[in-house]
Amino acid sequence: MTGERGPRAALRAPGLAEGSSAPGPRAALRAPGLAEGSPAPGPRAALRLPGPRVRRLALGLVAAALLAGCSAGPTEAAPDGPGTPDTSTTTGAPATPDPSRAPTGRTPDGTLLVADFGSDTVTFVDPGRDGSGKGGAPIASVEVGTAPYGLVVGEDGRAWVATAEGVAVVDTERRTRLALIPYTTESGPVTTGEYRGGGMGIALAPDGKHVYVGVNVPGGDGAVEVIDTATREVTGTAPVGMRPFDVDVSPDGREVYATDHDSFDVTAVDAESLRTRRMEVAPYGTEGGLGSWLKPHYAVVRPEDGKLLLPFEGERLAVLGPRTGEVTIEPMTANTHQHGAALAPDGTLLVVGTGPIGSDDEDPSLTVRSPDGAERVVPLDGPHEDVAVSKDGRTAYVTGGFTRDGYWNGITVVDLDDEESEPVRLKAGNRPLGIAIL
């Protein structure tokens, strides 16, 4: 959720300690660039260091802080009805699938599946020659439910899609919807838009027996609902924080983690007992409240130690130890508002930069961060939301949907091996957010 350059920037004072909060009513605080001792460039790329940046107080800060979003400016419609896209920043009409390209029978491996937040569908996308995006196109769409957000695909080929109405179950091989599982949590009327109620983050247990979906309850705390994948029924509910943007599962399957956007925390849920504990993750403090954009969005779980990696603003990577609740901070370099994240097989972290929220922020990008902390920042054309990486770790697919205006209806394909290659833009979907590779 990006804001505009200029008078929307909050006070970001240099030289303050970790966790400090900015002076004044609901102000958000950001710290300066990398300090001495930052990681040296690794073999994949040189570490990019931001130069000195001037911080300035926005005249509209107090008004912006009243919004229950993650940036200033009413760029999304209220939750009582569909939003009207800003055609000055929205790129093109949704790409219509070409039935002549759709394979008969089983969907080919490597096909992309995106959740169309701008419609009631998921779209299957041919990623083009060798998965490069070149020559690719959408091949089919399936109706799933209102405003689909996150999705996850199991080894059995079933996709689980978090919509405003319930979790849709899709047979990806035959490209048909099998079921729509309603939520047991009361989340208000079914609507569209950034602040709609219903499912957001979603994850699958390692053994494939349960799906966990974060349910947003507008104006209140959310829930994680547990779905039995065999019976397709909700079997349990656990209370979590506000707006569970993302849901992840520990490598051993014993815990589920909801990234609670508006609560500045992560809720750990015991997968068996559904007992919960909340852990604050707020490297800039929490004084900005609901009007702050300095909140957690997406996380990934590092397989080797089970720690959660949560990127903030292209400046800080919060590393959360879920057993202890301890948070350590590592520097990042993109200097842009960040959302989606994914891990490549070799441990490379990919993070989507949605674009500037302050006058001194950088444009949209994809951060490619090697395990030693060295980063390459790949510029993107326009805001993007989420990212998936190919099984061989050579290609990243970044969705252009974005939850606020400025989105585009497509996927940007980034070659992770060839640093000189230009990203390929592949038109597909209708405001695509969640993405998976079949």
Order of alpha helices (4+ residues) and beta strands (2+ residues): alpha-beta-beta-beta-beta-beta-beta-beta-beta-beta-beta-beta-beta-beta-beta-beta-beta-beta-beta-beta-beta-beta-beta-beta-beta-beta-beta-beta-beta
